[in-house]
Amino acid sequence: MAHPGFHDSANRIRLMHVITATGIGGAQTMLERLVGAGDDVFGGYEQSILSLMSAGTLGLRLARAGVPVHTLGMRGGVPTPAALFRLVGLSRAVAPDLFVGWMHHAGLAAWYAARMHWPRRPVIWNVRHSLHDIAYEKPATRAVLRHSARLSRHIDAIIFNSHVARTQYGALGYDLDRATVIPNGFDGDHFRPRPDARARLLSLFPVDGTRPIIGMVARNHPMKDPGLLIDAVRRLASDRMDADLLIVGPGMEHLPDQHHAAGSTGSAADRITLSGQRHDIGEWLAGLDLLVLPSAWGEAFPNIIGEAMASGVPCIATDVGDARWIIGDCGRAVPPRDVAAMQAAIAGLLSLPPDARRNLGRAGRERVLRMFSLATVAQRYAALYAAVLQRWRLRQGAGAPAGVAGAT
């Protein structure tokens, strides 16, 4: 029999994911993958999503797939009395048995929403960011981080998707007694080598195709530092190493002027293609010769590295978050903001014989399938959910919830 504090809707536990926004982003992508993992993994859960801001691309997609998606309609992440009133109302109407707060602001919202119930419902925080230097964050985010550090000892579990991030947040004061690292997971059937990927890429983008193609896939944000990569490619062109650069992602078609300037002189000017948000990345990603992520800070476990490796594409990334560990010996990691090191890494991989580069790509795919398969990662989430609910049940001194019977 289910504990009376839990809703027994066909023996399913009500799980609410609270997230800052549901646009395109790494956290949102991982959330969508988990929610879509199916009843084999999450059959005991009735999942819903609460977005602090208005529904974005992924939120609308999940809603069309039948997932309940609620929004508070906050603008710029700034709480208002109306948003707080709606948070209280939704929390009480949906009455979740477990809250999972994705990212900093939503983690706080999940905590306060859980306190609207008696007994207080269990809360898991899901941290998706690394924290090399808190000075890089906005003042409001710094305040949220410091407040969250003080609250963290009351949180039932904290998920980090990066070993580096776990250490960094611990140094800030986060309580790590109930912290665990669960990496991002990838579907090796969707992201895979595709014989037609190069032709597909060339049909979509105005890229020459006779030269190696270097790709970057990311949103337009200062932390992604596309200017570093543009500058490195410009230097390669000056050294007579021809390559095309394709930069794709939300807002990337409108890079700041200084980045245009970086690629607007010399023979590199006609080697750079910019494109905005796309939803077909898996169809052409394997057509790249290299995938490069030049981020300056903030990355924890970049999805695009795992997606490219699963697609058989060798990767280069700056040594931010867990990038070096993810890539292993299947690519290169270089210091952030080091143009010379980035240029040398790209030149080194492009100088390899094509067969050697393909072998590197195959090794990368094998690494992702072995260490970061979506099925394995989803099972780890499910096991954590069950363990948190079981501990909550023991604290209440009552029988286990029906949806997690037998959990350990």
N, C-alpha and C positions, 0 to 999 in steps of 0.2 A: 504493500500500500504506500502511495506517495506521501511524503511529509506534507502536512497541511499548509506549510509556507510555500509550497510549489504548486504550479498549475499542472494538472495531469490531462493534457489534451491529446488523447490517444497515446498516453504514456510518453509524451514528448516534452522535453525541457525547453522553456522559452529563453532563447539567447538573443540579446540585443547587442549588435556592433555599433558603437558610437564613434563617428569619424568626423574630422574637421570639414572635409569636402569630398564630393564624389566625382570630381573631374578626372582627367588623365594624370596618373602619378604612380609611383612605385607601390605605395601602401594600398592605394585603391585597386591596383592590378592584383596584388596578392590577396586582398579581401575577396575580390570577384572569383579568383581561383578557388579559394577555400569554400565559399558559399556554393560554388558549382561542383564541389567534389563528389556530391551524390550521397544517397542514403546508405551506401555501403560503409561510409565513414561517419556521417552525421545524421543517420536515420533517427537517432534518439532526440534530435533537436529541432525546434521550430525557430528558424532564424529570421531576424528582421534587422534593418539598418536605420540608424538615426544620423543624419548629416546636420552639422551645425549650420552650414551654409545651404543655399538652394541646391537642388539636385543638378549634378553635372552629367557629363556624357556617360560615365559608368553607372551612375545612379539611375539614370533613365533606362539604361540597358537592363539592369537588374530588375527594375520595376516591370519592364515588358516581359521578363522571364518569370514573373510571378512572385518575386521576392518583395515583401512589404518594405517600402522605403519611405521614411518620414523625414521631414526637414524642419529646422527652426527658423530658416530664412535670415540668418545673421549675415551682415555685410562686412567683409573684411575681417571676420572672426571676432568682431566686437560685440560683447553681450549687451542686450537691451532688456528692459523690464518685460517686454512682450515675449522675447525669446526665452527668458527664464520661466515665465508663466507657462509657455508652451512645453518647455522641458518637463516641468512638474506634471502637467496634464497628460503628456504622452507616457511618461514613466508610470503613472498610476493606471492609465488605460490599458497599456500593453502588459504591464506587470511582469517584467522579465524576471527569470530566476537567476540569471547570470548576465553581467555586463562586461563587455570587452571594449576598452577605450583605445582607439588607434590614434597615435600621435599625441603631442603634448596637451593642446587645448581640449581635445575630446576626452583625453584621460581624466582631466579635472571634471568635465561635464558628467562622465560616467560615474565618478566618485560621488558627486553631489546627487545625481539621480538615484543612485543606490541607497542613499540615506533617506530618500522619501518613503522607504518601506520599513516596516518593523516585522521581524528582525531585519537589519540591514542586509541587502543582498550582496553576494560576493562579487568582487571586481577584479578584472585582469587588465593590466596596462600592456599595450603593445607598442614598444618604442622602435621607430623606423629611421632613426637619424643618428649620426655620430656627432661628437661634440669636442672637436679638436681645441677650440677656444670659444668660450661663451661670448666673448666680445664680438664675434661674427654675427650673433643673433640680434634681432630687433629688441629694443628695450622691453616691450610688452612680453616677448617670448622669454627674455631673461627672467622677468618677474614670475612668469608661469613656471619656469624650470626650478627656480629656487623654492617656490611654494610647493611644487610637486615633490621635491626632495624631502621637505619636511613631512609631507603626507605619506611618503612611500612606505613607511613602516606599517601603515594600516592597510596596504593593498594586498590582496590574497595571492597574487602572482604577478611578476613582471616578465614579459617576453622581450628580449632583444633579438634582432635578426643579425647581429654582428658581435663578435667577441671583443673587438676594439671598442665598440660603443658601450658594452657592459662595463668595461674598465673605466672608461671616461665618465660615465654617469655615476659610477661608484665614487670616483674622486670628487664629484660635485656634491656628494652627500646622499645619493639614493641608497636606500636599504637593499642590499643584494641577497639577503637571507632566503628569499623566495624567488630569486631571479633565475631565469634560464635562457639559453640561446637556442632559438629555432631558426635556421636559415630560410631563405626564400626557396620555393619549390617550382619546378618547371615540367611542362608536359612535353616529353621527348617525341611524341607523335606530331604535335603541332609545330614545334621548333625542331627542324631536322634538315639535313642536307637535301636539297631539291635540285634535280638536274636542270629544271627550267628556270631556276631562280635568277640567273644572270640575264636571260632574255626578258624575264618579267621586269627586272630592275631597269633595264635599258628602255623598255617600252613606257615606263612611268616617269622617268626623269631624263632631262637633257644632258646625259653624261656620254662622253665619247665612246667608251667601251674598249678602246685599244690600249689603254693604260690601266695600271692597277687602280682599284677603287677603294678608297679609305672612307669608312662611314662613321658618323657620330649620330646617335639617336638619344635625344634628351629634350626636356622642356627648356625654354629660354629663361634662365635664371643666372644671376652672377656666380653662384656656386659652381655651375657647370663649366665655366671658363672656356667657352668655345674659341675665344681669341688666342689662347695658347696653341690650340691645334691649328688654327688658320696660320699663325705665325710660323709654326714648325713646317707646315706644308709649303709656305712661301720660301723658307730657307732650303727645303729640299729642291724646289724648282731652281733656285739660284745655283745649287750644286749639280744641276742638270740631271736630277732624278725625277722624272715625270710621274705624277700620280694625280688622279682626280679625287676631290674631296666632296662628299655628299653629307650635308647636315640636315637632319630631319627631326621635327618635334614641334609641339605647341609653341607658337611665337617665334620659331627659328627663321621664318621667312622675313622677320623684321628685326634682325640683329642690330644692336646699337651701332652708331656711326663709326666708333673707333675700330670695331671689328671689320666693317666694310673697308675701312682705310687699310687695315692690315693686309687684306687680300686684294687691294685695288691697284697695286703697283707691281711691275715686273711680269714675268711670264706666268705667274700663278693666277693672274686675274681671271682667266677663262677656264680655270680648273676647279672652281668652287661653285657648287649648286646648293641652294637653300630651299627647303620645303617645310611647310607647316605640318600640323597634326595629321597622322594617317592611322588607319585601323587595319591595314593589311601587311604589317611589318613581317609577319611570319612567312609571307609569300615570296619576298624578295631578299630577306636578310642574308640568306645563304649565298647570294650573288656577290657579296662584298669580298674583297681580298683581305681586309683587316677591319676590325671594329675598334675604335679608340674612344675612351672616355677620359677627358682631361680635367676632371673636377678639381677645384681648389680646396673644397672642404665639404662637410655635411653628409657625404655618402656613408651609408652603413653597409647594406648589401645591394648593390645596383642590379636591378632586374635585367637590364640590357646586356650585361656581361654574361649572365647565365643563359639568356636567350641566344646570344650570338655563339657561345661555346656549344650549346645544344644543336645549333644549326651548322656546326663544323667550321666556324670562322675563327681564326686566331685573334686574340685580343691584346690590346695594350691599354693600361689604365694607370692613372696616378695612384700613388700609395695612400689612399684615403679609405677609412673604414676597413672592411675586410677584403678589399680588391686583390691585394697580393695573395692572400690565402685562397680566394676563390679561383684565381687563374693558375696558381701553382707554377709548374714548369711547362705549362701549355701556352705561354705567351710572355708578356713583359709587364713589370710594374716599375714606374719611375717616380721621382719626387714631384709633388705638386708645384706648379708655377715655374718649372725648370724647362724652358724651351729647348735648350741644347740637349738635355737628356731625352726629351720627347722626340726630337728630330733624330737622334741616334738610334732610339728604339725602333722607330718606323723604318729608318733606312736599313737597320739590321734585318728586320723581318722581310722587307721587300726585296732584299738582296738574296734571300734564300731561294734555292731552286723551287719551282712550283710543286714538285713532289714532296719536298721537305715541308713546305707550308701546309699542304694538304694533310700530311701526317700529324702536324701540330694541331690542325683542326680536328682530326679524328680523335686524338688523345684528349682534347678539350671536351668533346662530346661524351666520351666514355667517362670522364671525370664528373660531369654534371649528372649523367644518368646514375652513376654509382653513389654520389654524395648528396645530390639535391633533387631527387625525383619528387614530383608533386605528390604522388601517392604516399611516400614515406613521410614527407613533411606534414601532410594532412593528418596522418595517423598520430603524429606527435602532438598536434594541436588537440585532437580529440582526446588523447590520453591526459593532457593537461587539464582540459575542461572537466573531465570526469574526476580527476584527482582534487581539483579545487572544490567542486561540488561535494565530494566525499568528505573533505576536511570541514567544510561548512556544516554538513549534516552532523558530523561528530561534535562540533562545537554546540550545536543546538540540542544534542542529546536525544535525537529521534532517528527513525528508520531512514534508510537511504531513499532518495528520490527514485521513482520507478524507472525513469529514463536512464539512470546510471547505476542500476543494480549490478553488483559485482565489481564495481570500480575499485581500484586500489590506488 
